[in-house]
Amino acid sequence: MGLRDLITDAWSWLDYKPTMADPRRPGRNAWADLTSSWVPDEDLRRLAAYRLLAAYDSNQAGQLAELSGDDDRGEERRELGDASKIVDTALGYLLGSEQTISVVGAEHAGDEPSPEAAAARAVQERLRAWAEKELLTLRVQQAERNAILLGDGVYTLAWDPGKGRVLLRTWDPGLYFPEWPEDGEDGGDFPMRVHLAWELPEDKRRGLKTRVRRITYELAPIGPASRRGTVKGGGAVREFLYGEDGTPVLVGGDELNKDSGVITRTYPWAPTRPSQWTCYLTDAEWELDDLHHADLLYDLPLHKATYRVRSDGEVLDRLDLRCDFIPLVHITNTIPTSGEHWGKPTIATVLQGLDELSATDTDSSGASATTGSPIIGLSGARLPIDRATGHPLPVKVRAGTVWQLNDNGSMDVLDTSAQLAELRARVDHLIDRVAANSRLTAAGLGTLDPTALPSGYALQLALGPLDSLIAAMRLARDHKYAVLLRMVQRLHQAGHADGWPAGESLPARLIWGPHTPTDRAAVLDEVVKGVGAGVLSVETGVKMLVDAGYPIDNPQVEIERIQSRAFEAAARLADATGDNAAVRSYLHLPAVDLEMTTVPLVPDREVE
């Protein structure tokens, strides 16, 4: 391969696969559904990488290699789920024991919260209620498994007037095609136009040919009001409305600057900042036979499109979603390198190790067959004869088989047990190498002998690479989930959902649970001692218990329960002893608190 053929990009780690050299090359039958004329060339390597990774996950890498001509004996390759195990293990560590939505400031909403804390608590409760209805935990697992396996995951959000809430959906990243500005792309940028596109198979029963469906989100200047219209042939389209003098008809709340001709809109989440941008949604289909090689995904001919119609009668042709952002979130498994946008799968750097492991398993299977049923050489043996043909019958080795040998006869057995032992040792070596290079570690994959570690501290050191891996993976996602939760708030505001008032969106985060087991007894003892000594607040102590995995659904409610029971017990102690010092010691209060208070801890019976 010449230097000019060496490709260095986000998928260079797959260049050792011949199928990645040129996915459009004739004879690559594995990519028949990827090499349609509408798929842009710059996306082919990404889609080919997704297909290869999906084959590893489903134990079909050997079949794919044989189908594409890379390996004539690919079907004989033994694949025992090693790739899938790595993906599922990484997914479990990433997600932790649970995922919780937290709004900044909600933890300070006590008995008499400030308006800001009360608003944060209300938003947090609404977001958690939405997450339960939309099965957020399930959706996160779907998208994150795609991200870990393929490097990328995609969420979309849409307001549903019927249900009165925002709908959350996950998508295969192979359907995701963003359009980046010409000045370059970066992992921190957001595209102005995004497509979700795929082919719909032919349906002979309904008389439908093979079609291409494309859903497009586009940020563009706000246009005039629109309504459903029809074109020649009866197709549904959206037509924009203008007055007799050519002035655009405005949607209620929009304003037109007559000097510049710019239409502005004030959104509920930015009441003091009018915007001239909105997001348009288009959902259309094209018959594949109507497309030519020059008709790529990004510029399909609109005059050949058939637009879909929503259940409420709205034509999905530049439908104004009334929000100034694209309600789609792209998740990357890793922090993209500078100038890149796509993530890297967890198995990317160890893919060749998985190939070696599969080849060794295949050789080991063959060696175990010859070890269990050895190859035997006989000389001078009297073998049974087929009376019909006169030829010796095939020799079969069974328990209790006896052969009669001549005086000079002999029997030799081929012993392959030594080779089998060597192959099994190589398997163990490859597994350790894959565990180390993937940073999941042997302890994390569960292949480490527990007796090999002398102490818990040694286990903590062994899990060090896993801790740094999960920290980097969560860092790559923190901002994206904050953006997703902000979009959820704004779409509820745009839909005028009950309980979602206008105003700035509050910062919310998705909090991951601990990814490794925690010594809950040690944490509990630490909290009891810290709170009792006054060096930790009750709020901090409860947060530590939540992080340790204690079943505390609402930390603030738990704090209120603890304080309520503490003061009830203090009141009973005061009734019994009449000793303020004893009560002060019970509540862990300093003397100055008692001196400054105007309410006696010992109840005044005369006042009562």
N, C-alpha and C positions, 0 to 999 in steps of 0.2 A: 504494500500500500504506500503510495507516494505521500509526501508531506502535504500536498494540496488536498488530499482526500481525508486527512486527519481532522475530525470534527471535535471541537471542544465546546460543550454547552452543558445545560443542566442534566443531560442524559448521557454524558460521555462514559459513565461507568458501565453502560450497556454496549459499548462499541465492540466488545469482543464477540458479540453475537452477529453472525453474518447477515441476519435479517434486518439489522439496524442500519446497514450500510446504505441501502436504497430501498425503502418500502414499496416504491412504485415499480421496482424491477420486475419484468415479466417472469412468471413462474413462482412468485411469492404468493401462493394460494392462501396462505394464512391471513393475508391482509386484503382479501378480496372485498370485504365490506368497508374497509378504510380508504381504499384508493378510488372512491367515487370522484367524479369530476368536480363536485362542489367543495370537496375538502381542500383547504389551502395547503400548499407545500410546507409552509413553515410550521404547521401543526402535525404533520405526519409522524415525525420522530416521537413527539409526545404521545400520540395515540398508539403508536407501535409499542412504546415502553409500557403503557397501561395494559395493553393486551398481553405482553410477555409476563408482567407481574401477576396479572390475574391467572395466567396459566400455572405459575408456580404455586399460587395459593390453592388451586383446585387439583394439584397433582397431575397436571397435564403438560408440563414443560417438555417431557420426552415426546409426547404425541405432536406437540407444536413443532419441535425440532425436526421430526421426520416429515411432517406435512410441508414445511418450508424448505426441505432439502438440506438442512444443516447436519442431520444425523440419520443415516439409513437404518439404524437399529434403535431409534428413539423409543419405539413402543416397548422394548424390552427393559427400559430403564425403570428401576424401582424407586418410587417416591413415597416416602412414609410420613408426609405431613410436617416436615421440619420447617418449611417456610411459613405455613399456617400457624404453627406453634409460636414462632418468633413474633408474628404479627399480633396474635391474641394475647401473648404475654406482655408485649409492650403496651397494648391497649388497656389491659388490666391495671398496669402500673400508672399509666397516664391518668386514667379516670379516678383512681383511688377508690376509697370505700364509698364515697358519695359526692354529689355535686350540689352546691347550694348557691342561690342568688343572694347577693348582699348589696345593699345600697348604702353609700357613704353617709354617715350621720344617723342611720336608723338605730345603731346600738346605743345612742345617747338618749333615746326616747324613754324616759322613766315615768314616774307618777305624774309629774307636772312638766312635760316636755316643752321645749321651745317650739315656736311655729315651724322652724326649719327641720328640727328633729321629728316632729309629728308628720310633716309632709314626706320626709324620707321613709318613715315607718309605713305610711300609707302606700307609697309607691312600691316598697319592698313586698308588702302583702299582696298588692295587685299583680306584680310580676310573678310571684310564687304561685298564685292562683292560676294565672295564665299558663305557667309552665306545667302545672299538673294537668290542665285540660288538654294541652297540646303535646303531652307525652315528651317533654323536653329531654328527659334522661334517655329515652329510647332513641330520639332523633340524634342526640349527641353521640351515642354509641354507633349509629349507622354512619354518620359523617366522619367520625374519628377513625373508624376502621378503614374507610376509604383513604383517609389522609395518611395513615400509617403504612398501608399496603401500597398505595399509588403515589403518595407524596402530596396529594391535594384532596380537598373536600369542598363541597358547595352547599350553602343554604340559600333558600329564597323565602321571602315573607310576602304575604298578600292579605289585604283586608277583606273579610267575608261579611257582607252586610247581614246575611241570614243568621249567622251564628253570633254576630256582634263581637267578634274578636279577630285577632291576627292569626293567620294560618302559617305554620312553619313546615317546610318541606326540605328534604335532602335530595341531592342530585349526584349522579355519576360524573366525576370531573371530565370524563371523555366527551361529555355533551357541552362543556363550557368553553366558549370562544370569546375572550375579551378583545376589544380593539383599543390599542394603546396609541397615544399621540406620537407624532413623528419625532419629538424631541427626546424620545427614549422611554423606557419603562423601568420601574423600580419597585421593589417589594412594598414600599410604603405608599405608593401612588394608587389612585382609584381611577379606573377607566371611565370614559364618558359614554361608552356604548358597549353593551354586553349581549351576547347571543347564547341561547341554549338550542342546539340543533341536533337532529338525528333523522335517520331514515325510517319510514313506516313501510312494512312489507306489503306486498300485493295481497289483496283480498278478493279472490275470484268470486266468492259467494255474493259479495256486495257490489261487485263490478268496479272495484277500486284498483288503480295501478299503483306501482311503487312510488311513494311520495317522499319529499323532504319537508319536515316540519321545522320551523324556526320561530323561537320566542325571543323577542328583542326588547331590551330595556335601553332607553336612550335619554340622557340629560340634554335638554334643549330649551331655548327661550320659550316663555309662555305664549301660547297662541290664542286665537279667539275661541268662543264657544263652538261646540260641534254637535252634530246629531247624526242619526243613522240615515244613510242614503243607499241608492242602488246604482249600478252601472249597466251598460248594455250587456244583456245576457242574464240579468237578474242577480248578479253577485252583490253581496252586501259590502259597503264601504262606509267610511266616516267622512262627512263633508263639513267644512268649517263655514261659519256663518258671518256674513258681512252685511252692513246696511246698504241702502240705496246709494249713499254717497261714497261707498267703499270703506267706511269706517268699520273696524272689526266689532262684532257683538261680543261683549264681555260676560264672563261667568260672574255670578254674584260675589262681591268682595274684591274683584280685580280692579286695577286702575290703569288708565292709559295716559301716558305722557304724550300729548299731541305734538310737542316739538320734536322729540326723538322717535316717536312711534313705538316705544318700549312699553310692554305690559308688565306690571309688577303685582305681586301678591304678598300678603302678610300671613305667614304660617303661624299656627297656634304656639309652636315652640320657639318662635322668634318674633314676639309681638312688636318689637322696636326696630326690626331690621327687614324691611320689605325686600323680596327677592324677585328676580326676573327669570328664574330657572324652575323647571318642573320636569318630572320623569314621565315619559310616554311608553306605553306598552303596546307591542304589536305581536300578534300570534297568527301566523299564516302558513299555508302549505303550497308546495309546488310539485307538479308531476315530474318525476325524474326524466321522462322522455322529452320534456320541454326544455331541459337545461342543456347547454353546450359546455365545452371544456373551458370557455372563457367566463362562464357564470360561476364565480366562486361564492362561498358562503356570505362574505361580507358585502357583496353587491349583486344579489339575486334580482332578476327583473321583476319589478313590482307589478307590471301590467299582466303578468302571468300568475300572480298570486291569488289564492283563495283565502279570504280572511275568516277566522273562526268567530262565532257569536257566543257570548256568555249567556248563562242561564237567564239573566234578567233582560236579555235583548240587546245588550251593548255590543257593538261591533269592535273587535279587538284590532283596530287599525289606528295606531297612534292615539290610544285612549289615555287621557290625562289622569294620572294616578294622584295628582294633587299632593305631591311631596317633592322636595328639592334634593332627593338622593335616590340612588338605585337600590331597591330593597333586595339586594343579593350580597352575600358574604362569602368570600373565598378563604378557606382555611389552608394553611401550609403546615406540613409536618415538622419542618425545620425552619430556622431563620434564613430566608433567601440571601444569597451572596449579593454584593453590590451590583446593580444593573440587572438582576434577575427577579422573576416574579414567582417561579414555581418552586415547590418544596422537594425534598429528597426522601424517598421511602426508607424505612428502618432497615430493610434487608438489602439496600442498594450496595453497600460496601462489602457485603459478605455473599453476594450472589454467586460468585465463582466458587466460594467455599461450599455452598449448597450443591452446586454441580458436582464437585469432588465428592461430597458426602453421598450423593445419589449414585455416582459411579462406583464408589467403594461398597455401598450396600448391594449393588447389582453383582459385583465380583464376589462379595461375601456369600450371597445367595447361591451362586454357582459352586463355590468351594464347599458350602455346607451340604449341597446335594451329593457331591462326590465323596464327602466324608461319611455321611449317613448311609449312602448306597455306593460303596467303593467300586472302583474299576478293578476287575479280577482277570488275571491272565492264566489260562490253563494250558498245560501240555500233557499229552499222553492220557487224556480223559476219554472215557467212553460216553459219548453224548447221544441222547435219543435221536432217532431218525424219523423223519416224516415219511410214512409209507407211501404216500401219494407221489411225492417228488423225489424221494431218496436223498434229500438234503438234511443236514443236521438241524434240529429245531433250535430256536433262540434260547440261550441259557438265561434263566431267571433265578435270582438269589432270594430264597425264602428261608425262614427259620426252620431248621431241621433238614435242610437240603443236603443230600449225600451224593458225591461224585466218585465213581470208581476210576482210579488211576492205574496206568500200567506201571511196570517195575521202575521205569525211568521217568515217570510222570511227576509234574510239579504244579504248584499254584502260587502265583505272586499277586499281592494286593497293593494297589496304589494308595499310599497314605498321604492325604492332603490336610491333615489336622494342623500341622505347623503353619501352613499358609492361611488357614481359617483363623487361627489365633492372631496372626500378624494383621490380618484384615480387620478383625474386631478391635485390636489395639489402635489401628489407624482411624477407625470410626470414632473412638473416644477422643483421639487427638484432634480430629477435625471438629468435633462438637465443642471441645474446649476453645479451639481457635475461633470458631464462629461466635461463641459466647463472649470472648474477650474483645473481638473486633467490632461486634455490634454494640458493645458497652452494656449489654444486658447482664453480663457476668454469669458464671456458672452457678453462683448462689441464686441469682435472680431467675434463671431458667429452671432451677430445681435439680440440676445434675450434680451438684456438689455434695459430697458425703458430709453429713452434719458432724460426724465424729472427727473430721479433719480440722475443725476449728476449735481452738482451745478455750475461747471465751466469746462473750457477746461483743466485746470491743473488736475482736478479730473479724467477726461477722460484719460489723459496721464498716470496717476498713474494706472488706471484700465487696461490699455493696456501694462503695464510693463512686465508681464509674456510673453505676445505675442512677445514683442520686443526681449526678451532674447531667446525665442524659435527660431525665424526666424534668429537671429544672429548665433546661434549654427548650424542651418540647412545650412546656407550659408557658414559657416566656413568649414563644412564637404565636401562641393562641390568645394570650390575655387581652391584647388590644382588639382582636377581631370579635371576641365575645362581648367586650364592652360596647363595640359598635353595634352588634346585633341587638343587645338589650336596649340601646338607645333608639334604634329603629323601631323596636316593638312599642316603646312608649310613644313615639311620634306618630306611628300609624294608627294607634288607638286614639290619639288626639285628633288626627285628620278625619277619622271615622266617627268622631263625636260619641265615643263609647261612654257608657255610664261610669262615673267615678274617676274619669281622667280629665282633670281641668287643664286649661291652657297655661302655658308657662314653660320656662326652660326645662329641658330634660335633665334629670338627676343622674349623676354617674353611678352606674351599677356594674358589678363584676360577677363572674361565675367562679366560685371558690371550689377548688378541688380538695378532696379528702386526702389523708396521708396515704402514700403509696407503699409504705412498708409497715409491718406490724409494730405497734407501739406498746411499751410496757405500761399498761393502764394503771396498775397498782402503784408503780413508782410515780406516775404523773399525779395520781390522786393524793398520795402522801406529800408530794411537793406542794400541791395547791393548798392542802389543809395547813401545812406548816407556814407557807408564805402568807396566806390570808390571815391566819391566826396571829402571826408576828407583825402584821400590818405593813409588810413590804410589798405585798401584792393586793390590788383591789379585787373586790368580788367580781367585777366585770372581766378583769384579766383572767382570774381563776376559772370562771365558767367558760371563757373562750378556750383555755388550755384543755379543759375537759371535753369540749366539743371536738377540738382537733385530735384528741386522743381516741375518739370514737365512742364516747358515752352517748346514749340515746336521748339527747336534749334537742327537742324540735325547735323551741324558740328560746334563745338565750336570755332575752329580756324578761320574758314571763318567768323563767327559772330564777333569775335574780330577784324578781319581786316576791316569789314564793319564799326564797331563802330569807330575805329581809323581813317579810311579814312574820314568819315563824320565829325568827330571832327576837323580834320585839315582843311577840306574844309571850315567849319564854322569859324574856327580861321582865315583863310586867308581872308574871307569876312569881318570879324570884323576888321582885320588889315587895310584893304583897306578903311574901313569907318572911323576909328578913328585914325589910325597911332599911337596908344598907346600900347607899348609893355607890360606895366603893366596890361592892360585890357586883352590882349591876354594871358598873363601868368596866370591870374586868371581864364580865361575861360578853359584853358587846365589843370588847377590844377598842374602847374609846379612850383617848388621852384625857387627863384631868382638865385641861383647858376647855374642852368641849362642854364639860359639865358646868364649869364656872360661867361660861358665856351663855348657856341656854337659859331661857326664861320659863321653860316648862319643867317642873320637877319630875325626875324619873320615878320617885316614890309617890304613888297616887295620893292626892289630898282628899280624904274622905269627906271632910266638911264641905269642900267645894262641890263634890259630887252630890 
